[in-house]
Amino acid sequence: MIPQMRAQGLAGEGVLASRARFVARGVATPPLVVDRAEAARIWDADGREYLDFAGGIGCVNLGHRHPAIVDAIHEQVDRYLHQCFMVGNYEPYVEVCRRLDELSPCRGAEQKSVLFNSGAEAVENAVKIARAATGRGGVLVFERGFHGRTLLTLTMTEKVVYKAGFGPFAPEVYRVPAPYAFRGVTTGDALAALDRLFKAEVDPRSIACAVLEPVQGEGGFIPMPAEFLAGLVERLDAHGILFVADEVQTGVGRTGRTWAVEHTGIEPDLLVAGKSLGGGLPLASVTGRAELLDAPAPGGLGGTFSGNPVACAAANATLDVLPDVLPRADAIASTIRTRLERVAPNGSDIRGLGPMLAMELPEQKPDRAGAIAAAAFARGLILLTCGLYGNVVRLHVPLTISDEDLEAGLDLLEEAVGDAG
Ligand SMILES: Cc1ncc(COP(=O)(O)O)c(C=O)c1O
């Protein structure tokens, strides 16, 4: 049906019509119908070319179809596909874990890892590991946090549009403010709220872990100040609470380092990765010191497809290439930041860490940010918005982007900001 429609020049429209008829509306998608993708470019089903500053929501930090990743996938496909790591060992899984352990910024000499399919699944398992290791049930999370859409992670996530109609939520999840300088929440305010929570609301000795994104992603690209992380970890340590860094969005080079916590000098107890780890295939991980990772008994962790061999092959290629592209991240970041400072409407906040950059518009409503994204799309640039109010325009530029594509994309962004008025 679709090839025939394409012959009639109706490919995009045809897919959109079928999508409306056959796919649940709960998955919200803009009207893009992808045909193929390469590096920082996507072509739609009607042959139109786009620059891609969304990267499938931060999942292709090395660009679409990086040749090393594609080769590794082909090689793996020719050997075996699914095995299930609970049925037989295979080397690509073990190798991803070995490399994550070597790259780990977590506390402790001896690190271990375990693999999952999605960020949400990995966050849930980080909580399971923390509970098994501490014998406690409580989970501490932060305002504007996004940790996934499964029931526990949705409880940990803040934003009604994701949550409406899906309760009741999981028990023993406590939320406190996180610093947000642009809207007047200081590190002192956030730490004072945490101290109050432990005085008034919950015995800190019942909390297993605190889960925080070092740069809040869906919440608005808000970097957590190093002094906040230091104050937080000091309090967590005092009460024997584990610190879990959710690096699903910030990890694998997004901020110009392998892990965002490397910018801060803070050592988490557990680190969760996902998104770009699989180079475009679904893979996520939990890493931390061996005694924590080994707290759940054999059989306590796993999953039918978790750590799929093809996704592991793609991850190993990703981790091979990453050190070669990280040195360019600072230059990409400074080009983006300079341009955002020039084009941002008055009263906006330009912020982020390394090339993980965004501009928050002054008004707390989605209209203008949505209009910028729509105007960009009309001009051939794919952009995402984020933030509790949907008023943040964020950029997920691949670290492999050419200077020409970066400048061309930023030109389109500048024109889109002008279009949106
Ligand atoms: C910080 C963070 N954690 C967890 C998740 C959930 O990941 P997934 O969508 O792969 O389940 C996301 C997804 O955007 C995320 O940004």
The ligand as a Tripos MOL2 file, in Angstrom:
@<TRIPOS>MOLECULE
LIG
   16    16     1     0     0
SMALL
NO_CHARGES

@<TRIPOS>ATOM
      1 C1         16.6330   11.3360   32.1250 C.3       1 LIG1
      2 C2         15.7680   10.2690   31.5520 C.ar      1 LIG1
      3 N1         15.5740    9.1420   32.2470 N.ar      1 LIG1
      4 C3         14.8100    8.1420   31.7720 C.ar      1 LIG1
      5 C4         14.1820    8.2590   30.5490 C.ar      1 LIG1
      6 C5         13.3290    7.1350   30.0340 C.3       1 LIG1
      7 O1         13.9670    6.5110   28.9820 O.3       1 LIG1
      8 P1         13.1340    5.5730   27.9590 P.3       1 LIG1
      9 O2         12.2340    6.4900   27.1920 O.co2     1 LIG1
     10 O3         14.1910    4.9160   27.1300 O.co2     1 LIG1
     11 O4         12.3810    4.6110   28.8040 O.co2     1 LIG1
     12 C6         14.3590    9.4080   29.7850 C.ar      1 LIG1
     13 C7         13.6830    9.5770   28.4870 C.2       1 LIG1
     14 O5         13.5660   10.6350   27.9340 O.2       1 LIG1
     15 C8         15.1720   10.4510   30.2990 C.ar      1 LIG1
     16 O6         15.3590   11.5830   29.6170 O.3       1 LIG1
@<TRIPOS>BOND
     1     1     2 1
     2     2     3 ar
     3     2    15 ar
     4     3     4 ar
     5     4     5 ar
     6     5     6 1
     7     5    12 ar
     8     6     7 1
     9     7     8 1
    10     8     9 2
    11     8    10 1
    12     8    11 1
    13    12    13 1
    14    12    15 ar
    15    13    14 2
    16    15    16 1
@<TRIPOS>SUBSTRUCTURE
     1 LIG1         1 GROUP 0 **** ****
